[in-house]
Structures are given as C-alpha cells and as structure tokens.
Amino acid sequence: MKQKNLTKKLMIALLGAVLFVGCSKNESENVQEQDASKITARSAEQQSIETTIANFYDCLKKLKYSGFSDFFYDNFFLTSATTEDKTWYGFLDSKFRSQYVVGSFRYEAVLGTYNWNNNTKMWDRVTDNRNVTLNFPAFNTSASNNATLVLEDYTSINIGKNSLPTKGKATITVDNKKIIEIDIRKIEYGLIPTLINSAEIAIYGNPFTTVINLEKKGLVYNLTSNTTAPNGCTTTVKGVINLINNSNISTDNVDFKTVAFDNFKDLEFKINFENLEIKVNADIAGLKALNKDVYSVEDMNNFVNVDVISSGKKVADLKYNEDSNGKYDPDVVFLDGTTNKAESYFSYFSKKVKHVFRVVFGLEK
C-alpha cells in the first residue's frame, strides 16, 4: 500500500475492528445453516462471539424500525428529479440560503419561524422567534408540513475562512415525534490534530442516544463514546491518542487530515458490547518511520494489533489482510491456532459490514 494511503488503510483497519462487533448472521436462515455446517468443532468462545454479534446487529436494526433510518436516507441521501437532482434536505437548504443567507451563515440574522410553501417552492417567513424554526414536508412526497426543525442556542467561531459551531441544539420532529437531535454542548478549538481541544456532543437517533466526549490534555487526546437505548444495546468506545507535538495551525490552506495524522504518535481504542471487547493498538509513528513507498500487510500487522476479548479473556487476534483486489479481508486467528477468514464465522462478512454501516447512517432501507 502506498504511503499516501496510509491514513486510509489505518482507518479501515480501525473501522474493521469496530464493525467486527457490528456484523450479523445471514439474512437467510437456510444459507445461515449451510454456512454454519462448514465450520466444525466451534469452540464456546467462537459461539459466544457469534451470539454477541447477532445481538448487536439486532440492536442496529432498531434504527430502521424507529423511522430514523427511512427519514435520514430519504432526506439526506436520496436524490430526486423533482428536487433538481438534489436530496430533499439539500433542496430545502439551498432554497433557504438563497432567500435568507448572505455570505456565511449567521444565526442571529435568520431568527424566526419559516414555512415551506409547496406552491411557490419557497420559504415564507411567518413570524419572529427566539430560535430558527422550519416547518416543511418530511418527504418530498408529503402533502403537508408535518416535519419541524428547530435550531436553538447556536453560537459559532470564525477560524480563518471557516465558521465552526461552538454550541447549539438542532431537533427534527415528524408528526410531533422526535426523530433526530444533535446537542453540541461545548466545543473548544485551538490546536491540531482536529482543531478541537474539547467537545461534548449528544446525538439522538430514535431510539439511540450517543454521548461523545473529547478532551485534550498536553499531548494526549481522550475520547469516550457511550451509546444507549431504552431497552439496552449499550455500546461504549474509549480511545487515547498520543501526539508528537503541540504545533499551532496558522494557515487557512492546511490539509487538516494530513496534519492530524502526521502528528499522531500512537493510539489505543476499546470497543465494548455485552461481553465482547475489541482492543486496538496502533504504533503510527513506528509504521511511518519505515519510510516506505508501499506498506505491506505484514507491516500493518506488525504495528497495528487488534485483540478480540470475550468475557474478559483474549480469544483471538483480528489480522489485517487484503484480497486479490486490495480490498479489506480480515482474518480471525484464535489462540488455539485456528485461522479463518472473518466471513467464515460471519456469513457475507463484507456485505454485512457495508449493510450495518449503511443502516446506521440511513444509507440503506
């Protein structure tokens, strides 16, 4: 793999570790039974992991049945000829900005209540307000303004040419039912790698609530993420990123992704769901010190370690690998020496990885 793609490869490896928790069994019970028959003498640890992963996937499907997934997909990702080949949200947003926003978005300048006029295809400002309230059809086929977006307590800061949020809450309801809410409780900007010194953000996607905390102390970033739902499905992520230096950013043209990664020394992430833990350790500085134009699979596995832990006991390693087309194709290496492709234990692994990720973000029905 080329050095310029190192960031992408490492992120794929990390994402693969996370999604290892998020894969499920087959959609078809018949195919599932056939695939299971290919694996003989499965250990209790293997069976426990399969059960835990199936439970995790069942949790993710709640996003679909809560209405969140359909709303998010149809409004933010599905383009339509009736909306100038834009998403419904993109269409409504472009209309609002062309009517009421001059230059950068300024919250105080657009306070008020606005109704979408389906006849004129324009926004009508109907009254003053202490926040920004938009009433609009939930879908481009809806006959009435049955959805409402409220943006309140919003503040921002200008860094270079960018206006970045520091606080605010946005809530979307459909037929008086809360579907999405993003509450930026605090963001402080300043130093690399992400321009963020600290952040506390709560994200609600019916029925899940995720609270993310990020804090930088000296050369260390600490990240915690906790996802819960009324009937369980608790998933936690804890991460530590060690930096090389505290350099300031003083240019508007800097590539923040490159600067961020170049400043990483190493990182550790732990992802927990039920009795399953995935622990990721990456020696990024060590890998970059190889100074290669192309990084091999062996290089990745030497500097990026992923442990699979069940009920507090390490049972396997998740090893980076690639298929003949250079696609991510991980191996599960159990402590007894058994080595199999991840898809051997989790049917249609690649398809499920994509499906789980797309369902979470509303990219698939």
N, C-alpha and C positions, 0 to 999 in steps of 0.2 A: 504494500500500500504506500502511496506517495505521502511525503511529509506534509504537504499542504492539506491532505485529507485526514491528518491525524486527529484533529479535533472531532471531526465527524465520526471516525471509527471508534474513538473512545466513548463518545456519547451514545453510539449504537450499542456498544458493549454494556454500558451502564443501563441504557433503556432495556436491553435484552434481559438483564438481571431483574429489573423491575417487572417486566412483562412475563418473566418466568413464573412469577406469582400469579399473573393475571390470565394465564391460558386456561382453557377448559377442555373437557372431553368433547367427543364428537357431537354434532348436531343430530346425527342419525344413530339410533340405538343399535341398529343392525351392524353398521360399519364399525361402531364402537366395540361391539363384541368381537368382530373379526380381528380388529387391531389388537385387542387385549389378548387374543389367543396366540399372537405372535411372541408374546413375552412370557417366558416360563420362569417358575420359581421366583416370583417377585418377592422381595423382602417386605417386612412390615413397614420399614421406612419408606419404601417406594409407594406402597399402597396408601400410607398416611399422607404423603405429599400429593398424590393424585386426588384424594378426597378433599384436601385443603384447597387445592387449585380449583376444583369444581365448585366448591362453596364460594370462592372469591368471584368466579365468573357469574354465578347466580346473583351475587350482590350487584355486580355491574349492570346486569340486565334490568335492575330496578330503575335505572336512569331512563331506559326505553319506555317502560310501562307507566312511569310517572308523568309523561308528557314532555319532560325536559328534552329528550333526545330528538323527538319529532320537531319541536319548536326550534331548537338550536340548528338542526340540519336545514330545515326549510327556510329559515330566515338568514342564516349566515353563510351557507354553502351552496344552496340550490339556486342556480341561475334560471331565468325565465325570459322568454321573448316578450312577455307583457311588461317587463321591467327593464327594457333596454339592455337585455342580456346581463343584468346585474342581479345580485342576490336581493331579496326583498328588503333586508336591512340596509344594504348598500344603496339601493334606490331611494329609500326614505331619507337616509342620511345625506346623500348628495343633494336632494331637494331642499332639505332644511338648511344646509350650509350655503347653498346658492342664494337662498332667500334672506338668511339672517346672520351669517357669519362673514365677517370681513377680515381677511388675514388669518391669524391664529385664533383658535377657539378661546373666547373669554367668557367664563361662566356668568359673571355679573351682567354682561351685556345682553344675555338672552334669557334672563329670568322671566318666567311667565308660563301660561298654560296654552298649549297648541293642539289643535285638532286636525287630523288629516281629512282633506276634502277629496273624496273619491271621484267627484265630478270634474273638478279642475286639476286634479293630480298635484295639488299644492297644499302647503301647511297654512292654516289660518290661526293667527294669534288671537285668542278669545278673551284673555284676562291677565291681569298682573298676578304674580305669585312670588313666594319667597324661595321657590326652587324652580327647576325646569321640569315640566310635566308634559309628556307627549302621549296623546291618545290616538291609536292607529289600529287598523285591522291586523289581527295576529298573523294571518297569512294573506298572500296577495289575492286569494280567492274568497276571503271573508267578506260578508256583506256589511258589517258594522265595525265601529272602532271598539273592539272587545279586548284590546290589549292596552296596557299603560306602562310607560317607562318614566320613572321618577329619578332625577339626578339631584342630590342634595348635599349640602355642606362640602362642596367641592372647592379645593384650593390646589394651586399648581405653582411651579417654579420654572423660570426660564434658565436653561443651561445651554449656552451657545445659541444655536438656531432652534433648539427643541424646547417645547413646553411640556414638562413632565408633572404628573399628578403627585401631590403630597398627602392629600386626604380627600375623602368623598365616598358617597354610597350611591350605587345605581341599583334600582329594583325594577324588575319586569313582572307584571301580573297578567294573566289571561283569564278572562271570565272571573275576575276577583280572586284567582288562585295564584299564589306566588310561585313562579317558575324558576327565576334566576335572581340572585342578589350578590353583588360584589361590594364589600365594605373595606375600603382602604383606610385603615385606622391610623396608620402612620408610615410614611416613607421619608427617610433622610438620605440625601445624595451627597456625594463627595469624591471618593477615591475608587480606583479600579479594584476588582475586576468588573463590576457591573454598574458602577456609579452609585451603588446603594450601600450606605453604611448600616442602615437598619430598616426593617419593614415588618409590619403586622397586617396581614390581609386575611379576611374571612370570605370564602366563596361558597354560596349556596346554590346547588343544582338539584332541584327536587328529586329525591329526598335526602341528598347528602350535604353535609356541611364540612368544609375543609378549612382549617385554620393554619396559616403559614407564618412562621416567624423566622426572620433572618437578622443576625446581629454580627457586626464586625468588631473585634477587639484586637488591636495591634495587627498582627499578620495572620489572624485566624478568623475565618467565617464559620459561624454555627447556624445550621438550618434545621428546623423541625417542621414537620407537616403531620397533622392529625385529621383523619377523615372518619366521620361517624354518620350513622343513620339511626332513626328511631328504634329499629329492631336489630341493631348490631352492625356488622360489616366494618368494624373498626380496623383501620389500616394506618400505621404510623411509618414515617420516614424521618431518620435522623442523619444528618450529614455534617462533616467537618472538612473544610477546605483550608489548607495551609498555603500561604502566599510567599513569594520570594522577596517582594519589596512593597513599599507604600507609595510608589510613584504617583504623582498627581497627573491628571489629564488636563492639557491646556490648549487643545485644538479641537475645532468643530469637525474636522475631517478624519479623525482617528477611527480605525476599524475596531470597535469595542470588543467584538468577539475574539479577534486575534490578540488584542492586548490582554484581555482577560485570561485566555488560555496560556499565553506566554508567561503570565505572572503566577500560574498555578505551580506549586511545588509537589503536593500530593493531596489525595482526598480519601475519605472513608465514608461510606453510606451504609445504613442498615435499614432494610425494609421488613416490616413485621405484619403478618396477618395470621390470626389464630395461633397455631403452634409452629408456624413456618417463619423462618428468618433467612433473608438473603443479605449477606455481608460482602460489600465491595471495597477493595483497597486498590488504589491506583498510584503508582510512583511515576508521576508525569514527568518530573524533572529528569529522572533516570532514563526514561524512554527517549526524551528529547535529546539527552546527552549522547545517544548513539549517533546522532547527526547523520542519519541515513536519508537517502532519497526515497527509499522504499522500505517500509516496515513489514516484517514477516509475521505470520501467525504466531510463530514461536516468540518473537519479540513482544507481541501483545500479551501472551500468556505468561511471560516472564515478569512483566511489570504491572499487569492487571490481574488480580486474584479475586475470584468470586466463590464464596463458601455457601453451601446450602445446608442450613441448620434446621433440624426437626426436633421439637420438644427439648431444646437446649443442647442437642448433640449434633455435631457435624456429621453429615451422612454422605456428602458428595461435593464435588467441585463442578462449577459450570465453566467450561473451557471455550474460549473464543475459537471459532473456525469459520471457514468460508467454503461455499460450494464452487463448482467449476466456473460459475459466472461471477464470482466475487461477492455473492450475497451472504449475509449473516446466517450461519448454520451451526448453532452451538452443540457441544457435546456435554452429556451428563456423565461424569466419572465418579462412580460410587467407591467407597473406601475398600470394598471387597475386591476391587479391580474391574468390576463390570463397567464397560464403557458402551454407551449407546447415544445415538442422536436424540436430541430432546424430543423430536417428533415421534420417536419410538414409544415414549411414555405418554405423550400428549398428542393425540391424533390431530393431523393437519396443523402442526405447530405454527408454521409460517402464516397460514390463513387465519388461525386463531389470534396470533399476535396482532395482526392487522385489524381483525374484526373487533377484538377487545378495545384496542386503542381508538378505533373509529367510533365504536358505540359510546365510549366515554365522552368523546368530544362531538358526538352527534353527527358524525360523518357517514353513518350508515343507518338505514332503517332497521 
